[in-house]
Amino acid sequence: MPLAGQAVLVTGAARRVGAAIARKLHAAGANVLLHYRTSTSEAESLARELNNARPESARTLQADLLDVNQLAPLIDAAVAAFGRLDILVNNASTFYPTPMGTISAHDWDDLMGTNVKAPLFLSQAAAPALRKSAGLIINLVDIHGSRPLKQFAVYCTAKAALAMLTRSLARELAPEVRVNGIAPGPILWSDDAPDAELKAKIISRTLLQRQGSPDDVARTALFLAADAPYITGQILAVDGGRSVGW
């Protein structure tokens, strides 16, 4: 139980990769704050699951991360829940295509808001608590933050900005707080994922010739949290070799 007694806030924790990270860090002993926006039933179900395993170890927190006025109160609520904050996982994200000629101001505000603006202002609000606990920020980046995906220009730009934010925060918050990123490759396809032909092409160019799983990302988050005290300012690719076999 290497994270026993620590408190973790995971944004977008109700489903998919966020839920996998929450489960993995909880299994390592952490108390977990599960942020969600609209996935109320999924978040509450996950909280029940975790509390059945260890009573009073998980709570849910609702907030719209596009509303910057909700971000500092979200951190305050997370700190109040367990009296401390040790790890912030900026996982929540929006992902959809924005082909050139169709991009709107709303697309820009939405994709940049969830993928860059929210992690910045959440990290800023969390910094005092994380400094007290010599804590950690983990940002979920994307290999497409360094290698663009066709028709996803705004999303790729947002993740590139998040990668730079990760390195910048590592400098800003050192030496007390470590800041690292995880850049998944082909892990899960969303409803707005590329079509079947492009999916097959992506897998064919992945060195391990297969899709990864949310647990692959969760294990990396646990490594950064429990076994990497001398790693900061780094972005670990969890992509089956996709970024090498491009």
C-alpha positions in Angstrom: 0.0 0.0 0.0 2.6 2.6 -1.1 0.0 5.4 -1.3 -1.7 4.7 2.1 -3.0 7.9 3.7 -2.5 10.0 0.5 -5.4 11.9 -1.2 -5.7 11.9 -5.0 -8.0 14.0 -7.2 -8.7 12.5 -10.6 -10.6 14.7 -13.1 -12.9 12.9 -15.5 -12.7 9.9 -13.2 -16.1 8.3 -13.8 -15.3 6.3 -16.9 -12.6 4.9 -19.2 -8.9 5.9 -18.4 -9.9 8.1 -15.5 -11.7 5.3 -13.7 -8.8 2.9 -14.3 -6.4 5.4 -12.8 -8.7 5.9 -9.8 -9.0 2.2 -9.2 -5.2 1.6 -9.5 -4.2 4.4 -7.1 -7.0 3.4 -4.7 -5.8 -0.2 -4.7 -2.4 1.2 -3.7 -3.9 2.7 -0.6 -4.9 6.2 -1.7 -8.1 8.0 -0.8 -9.7 9.1 -4.1 -11.7 12.1 -5.1 -13.6 11.3 -8.3 -14.4 14.4 -10.4 -17.1 14.2 -13.0 -19.1 16.7 -15.0 -22.3 14.9 -16.2 -21.5 11.2 -15.6 -23.2 11.2 -12.2 -24.3 7.5 -12.1 -21.0 6.2 -13.2 -19.1 8.3 -10.7 -21.4 7.3 -7.8 -21.2 3.6 -8.9 -17.4 3.8 -8.9 -17.4 5.5 -5.5 -19.6 2.7 -4.1 -17.2 0.1 -5.5 -14.2 1.7 -3.9 -15.9 2.3 -0.6 -17.0 -1.3 -0.4 -13.4 -2.3 -0.8 -12.3 0.3 1.8 -14.9 2.3 3.7 -14.8 6.1 3.5 -12.0 6.1 0.9 -13.7 7.6 -2.1 -15.9 10.6 -2.7 -17.4 12.3 -5.8 -17.0 15.9 -6.8 -19.0 17.6 -9.6 -17.7 20.5 -11.6 -17.7 21.9 -15.1 -14.0 22.4 -15.9 -14.8 24.9 -18.7 -16.0 27.3 -15.9 -12.8 28.7 -14.5 -14.7 30.0 -11.5 -15.4 26.4 -10.4 -11.8 25.2 -10.5 -10.4 26.7 -7.2 -13.6 25.6 -5.3 -13.1 22.1 -6.7 -9.6 22.0 -5.3 -10.8 23.4 -2.0 -13.4 20.7 -1.8 -10.9 18.0 -2.6 -8.5 19.2 0.2 -11.4 19.5 2.7 -12.6 15.9 1.9 -9.5 14.2 3.3 -7.6 17.1 4.9 -4.8 17.1 2.3 -4.0 16.7 -1.4 -1.0 14.7 -2.6 -1.7 13.9 -6.2 -3.7 15.8 -8.9 -4.4 13.8 -12.1 -5.5 16.1 -14.9 -7.2 13.4 -17.0 -10.5 15.0 -18.2 -10.4 15.8 -21.9 -12.6 16.5 -24.9 -11.7 14.8 -28.2 -13.3 15.3 -31.6 -12.3 16.2 -35.2 -12.1 19.8 -36.4 -11.5 19.6 -40.1 -10.1 22.7 -41.6 -12.9 24.9 -42.9 -15.3 23.8 -40.1 -13.4 25.0 -37.0 -15.5 27.3 -34.8 -14.6 29.5 -31.8 -16.6 27.1 -29.7 -14.4 24.2 -30.8 -11.3 26.2 -29.8 -12.7 27.2 -26.5 -13.9 23.7 -25.7 -10.8 21.8 -26.7 -8.3 24.3 -25.3 -10.4 24.7 -22.2 -10.6 21.1 -21.1 -7.1 20.1 -22.3 -5.0 23.1 -21.3 -6.9 25.9 -19.4 -8.4 23.6 -16.8 -5.2 21.7 -16.0 -3.4 25.1 -15.6 -5.9 26.6 -13.2 -6.4 23.4 -11.3 -2.7 23.0 -10.8 -2.4 26.7 -9.7 -5.1 26.2 -7.2 -3.7 22.9 -6.0 -0.1 24.1 -5.7 -0.2 25.3 -2.0 -1.6 21.9 -0.8 0.7 20.0 -3.1 3.7 21.9 -1.8 2.8 20.9 1.8 2.6 17.3 0.9 5.6 17.2 -1.5 3.0 16.1 -4.0 2.6 15.2 -7.7 0.7 16.4 -10.8 0.1 14.0 -13.6 -1.2 15.4 -16.9 -2.7 13.1 -19.5 -1.1 14.3 -22.7 -1.2 12.3 -26.0 1.3 11.2 -28.6 -0.7 13.4 -31.0 0.6 16.4 -29.1 3.9 15.9 -30.8 2.7 14.1 -34.0 -0.5 15.5 -35.5 -3.5 13.5 -36.4 -5.3 14.6 -39.6 -8.5 16.5 -39.0 -7.8 17.0 -35.3 -5.8 20.2 -35.5 -7.3 21.9 -32.5 -7.1 18.8 -30.3 -3.5 18.2 -31.2 -2.6 21.8 -30.6 -4.2 21.6 -27.2 -2.3 18.5 -26.2 1.0 20.0 -27.5 0.3 23.0 -25.2 -0.4 20.6 -22.3 3.0 19.0 -22.9 4.7 22.3 -22.6 2.5 23.2 -19.6 3.7 20.0 -17.9 7.4 20.9 -18.4 6.8 24.5 -17.4 4.9 23.6 -14.2 7.8 21.2 -13.3 10.1 24.2 -13.3 7.6 26.5 -11.5 6.7 24.1 -8.7 10.1 22.5 -8.1 11.6 21.4 -5.8 8.5 20.6 -3.7 6.1 19.3 -6.4 6.9 16.9 -9.2 5.0 17.3 -12.5 4.9 14.7 -15.2 2.8 13.6 -18.1 1.6 10.4 -19.7 1.2 10.3 -23.4 -1.1 7.4 -24.4 -1.1 6.0 -27.9 -3.9 3.7 -29.2 -5.7 2.9 -25.9 -9.4 3.4 -26.4 -11.4 4.7 -29.3 -14.1 7.3 -28.5 -17.3 7.8 -30.5 -15.4 10.5 -32.5 -12.5 8.2 -33.1 -11.1 7.6 -36.6 -12.9 5.2 -38.9 -12.1 1.5 -39.0 -9.6 1.8 -41.9 -7.6 4.5 -40.1 -7.7 2.5 -36.8 -6.2 -0.5 -38.6 -3.6 1.8 -40.1 -2.7 3.2 -36.7 -2.4 -0.3 -35.2 -0.2 -1.5 -38.1 2.2 1.3 -37.4 2.3 0.5 -33.7 5.4 -1.6 -32.9 3.5 -4.0 -30.6 0.8 -4.5 -33.3 -2.0 -4.2 -30.8 -4.2 -1.7 -29.0 -3.3 -0.9 -25.4 -5.7 -0.8 -22.4 -6.6 1.8 -19.8 -4.8 -0.3 -17.2 -1.5 0.3 -19.1 -2.0 4.0 -18.4 -3.1 3.4 -14.8 0.0 1.3 -14.1 2.2 4.2 -15.4 0.3 6.6 -13.2 1.0 4.3 -10.2 4.7 4.1 -11.1 5.0 7.9 -11.2 3.1 8.2 -7.9 4.9 5.4 -5.9 8.2 4.5 -7.5 9.6 7.6 -9.3 10.6 10.2 -6.7 13.4 11.5 -8.9 11.4 12.0 -12.1 9.9 15.3 -12.9 9.3 17.3 -16.1 9.0 14.2 -18.1 6.3 12.8 -20.4 6.2 9.0 -20.7 4.8 7.5 -23.9 2.5 4.6 -23.2 1.9 3.8 -26.9 3.1 0.3 -27.8 5.9 1.9 -29.8 3.4 4.0 -31.9 5.6 7.1 -31.7 8.6 5.2 -32.9 6.9 3.3 -35.7 5.2 6.3 -37.1 
